[in-house]
Amino acid sequence: MKGSIRFSNVSKIFRWRGPRTRHETLKGAFFHRRVLRRRSSSDQHVALDGIDLEVAPGEAVALIGPNGSGKSTLLKLTGGILKPSSGTVEVDGRVTALIELGAGFHPEITGRENVVINGMLLGLGRREIEERMQEIVDFADIGPFIDQPVKIYSSGMYVRLGFAVAVAADPDILLIDEVLAVGDEAFTRRCLNRLARMRQRGVTMVLVSHDLDLVTSFADRALYLDRGRIVVEGPADAVAARYRSDAVGDSDRDDHPPPVRNVDDNTRWGNGDVDIVSVELCVGENTSRLVASGGPCSLRIRYSVHKPTEDFVFGVAWHRSDGTQVSGHNTDLAGLVPGRLEKDGEVSCEYDSLQLSPGEYLVDVAVHARNGLAYDYWCDALKLRVTSEVEWPGVWSPPHRWRSIGPEWEESDGTPARDGNSRE
């Protein structure tokens, strides 16, 4: 299916070259009658180890993790720049990689000529390139320099023109490697706007970034890689929170992979200083898994303290069962300054009116330090359903009122509708 990506048990191993002795050369071996030394299996680097991954058409997936975790290698395997050492990579559709923008430009010819050459390399015909030339030039914002040799371009001009050519190719799959970390603020805004419009057209995107705020706002799903393996995958906000927690606690861990509370599904992690005991939805005085759209309710979180602390934040994050992010809020954002947490207890997040459309929702609950270190982060701690007499698409369900001048209609029971009929 166009735009789909599938990795099946993929590994990528790089062989170390390193410095050679004189007997490792053909000449040295000949004259000294020495046999070329075979490199041992330890002279290698496992960049990716047994990766299984599926990306659906139109999905945006982010790859996060520390330097050297395998993110860029995975991206290059997807783009066909590298081949796997084992396993299979299946990619369906035209792929454009925003990895080293402008790296293929020839310095002695003009920007316009480079656009033609690079456009053809991306699979466009010459006529298609000429039709899109003005759009490319306008987006790159390099003015008359388009007809000057690119060797006189600044680094920013290189990047802008490279990005403009790449996104003009109308790919089915777009690979992005930290390209938004370069350039000025205006260029970044233009890039994000263009990427948003491409997402609306159903372009599949795989993003590598250390900007976790960008990851949570841009991606549907995220993979946290470390030492070539997937530590956890899931909704972008939850995975980013896990990575933040591990990064903060990195000085406290040894050279082993990050700990996982639940090794079966990777849905819970933290250092255990504070444990979340239970999470309940309360409607009135009763607990429930059902709440009417627009009705009042609260989330009640019971916790247990194992190590008293004066640095704590309680938070919740809502998302749909398909992974769509809905909302996230915590006590720190609400302006609550922590005092001391030393006894078991409970906190509640109260909603006077839950303005969500009907459907299934999952709630993540966490207690963590203000710098992001997780004491207990529990993904999908609660599953609930928002109900309504009628179904409608989307997530937000605000009270609203219809007013009219001219049209006439009736209520569903046959009575004339009064002006200002509303859904409260």
Beta strands, then each sheet from edge to edge (+ up, - down):
strand 1: 5-15
strand 2: 44-55
strand 3: 60-64
strand 4: 86-91
strand 5: 95-98
strand 6: 173-177
strand 7: 204-208
strand 8: 221-226
strand 9: 229-235
strand 10: 268-269
strand 11: 274-283
strand 12: 286-287
strand 13: 290-292
strand 14: 297-305
strand 15: 313-320
strand 16: 325-330
strand 17: 345-351
strand 18: 359-368
strand 19: 374-387
strand 20: 400-401
strand 21: 422-423
sheet 1: 2+ 1- 4+
sheet 2: 5+ 6+ 7+ 3+ 8+ 9-
sheet 3: 10+ 19- 13-
sheet 4: 10+ 19- 18+ 15- 16+
sheet 5: 12+ 11- 14+ 17-
sheet 6: 20+ 21-
end
